[in-house]
Amino acid sequence: MTEPFEYVIDRPSGIVTVVYSAPVNARRWEATMNRVLADPAAPRPFRFIGDRRTVHDSPSLNYVDGLVDYVRRHREELSGTRWAHLVDPADMRAFGMARVIEAQSEPHGLEIEVFTDYDVAMAWLKTSLS
């Protein structure tokens, strides 16, 4: 069994923060998502912030493909989801790969935006809750 990433649900806002740690791979991400989808405390539609500011390895194409495949397979459960992908502003490779995820996930009903500023990412997520 692959150990999932940690996640925290902010009860007042319902925003789920996924805290990335090395190694980042599709199996860990999928294990995390399976836990969140099964968690009754995570309100729907989902609002995620994926915080990978402390992980400085650019995601691999296998990771991106695995993530997008998971999104495709769970399209109905993830319908209406917003995901703020937070990366270190100095890590342009991670930013670029996150933009690839953004573009490839959009046709499957996920709204993903890439951010380098936590407060801006949270503001974007919170505007979707009103």
N, C-alpha and C positions, 0 to 999 in steps of 0.2 A: 504494500500500500504506500502510495506517495503522500508525504506529509503536506497538508495544505498550507497556504499562507495564512497568517493571522488576519482576522477582520473584526471590526468593532461597529456596532450599530448605535448611532446617536438617537436615543429614544425620542427627544422632542422633534427633530427634523426628519427622522427615518433614513438619514443618509448612511450608507454602508461604506466604511473606509477599509480598503484592502491594503495591508501593509506588506509590500514586497521585500523579500530577502533572498540572497543568493543561495542556491542556484535558482534562476528563473527558467522554468520550462513549462511546456504545455500541460504536462501531467499534473504538476502542482497547481496550476491555474484552474484546471478542470476540477480537481479535488476540492478546491476552495469554492468554486461556483456551485458544485453539487451541494456543499454544506449550506451555502447561502440560500439556494433555491428551496431547500428543505426546512429552513429556519422560519418558524411562524412569526418571529419577532421582526423579520425584514418586510416592511410594507411594500405593496405593489402599487403602481409600477415602481421598479427599482430605481434608486438614485445611488450611484457609486462614485467614489473617488478612489482611484488606484494610485497609491503613492509609491513611486519607484525612484524618488530623489536620492536615496542612499545606495541604489544598485547602479553601478557604472558600466556594466556590460550591456552592449546593445542587444536587444532581443534578436534571436535567430529567425530565419525564414520559417524553420520548422515550428517555432513558437507561434509566429503570426498565423501560419496555416492551421495549426491546431486550435488556436483561439477562434478564428473565423469559422472553422468547421463546427466547433461547439455552439457558437452563436446560431449558425444555420440550423443545427439539429434541435436547438431549444428556442426556436423563433417564437413560438406561441407563449411560452413562459416568460420570455424576455421582452415581449412586445411593450413598447412605450418606455423602455429603459433609457436612462441618460447616464453616461459614464464620462467623468472628468478624469483624464489621464494626466497625472502630474509627474513631470520629469525635471531633472536638474537642468537649469538653463545653460550650463556649460557642456552638457552632453547632447550635442546636435545629432549624433547617430541614433540615440534613443528617441529623440524628438522625431526624427525622420521615420523611424519604424512605427512609432505611435500614429503618425499621419497615415501610414499604409493601413494599419489596423482600422483607423477611422474610415478611410475610403472603402475598404472591403467589407466592413460591418454594416454600413448604411443601407445597402439593399435588403438586409435581413431585419430591419426595423429598429436597430439601435442607433441612438444619437450619441456620438462620441466626439469629444473635443479634447485637444491637447493643450495643456497649460504648463507654464513654468512658475506661476505664482499661486500659492495656496489660497489666498483670500479671493482672488479673481475666480479661481475654479469653484470655490464654495458659493460665491455669489451667483455664478451661472447655474449651479445645481439648485440653489434655493429659489431662483426665479421660476424654475419649472414646477415648484410646489404650490405656487399661488394660483 
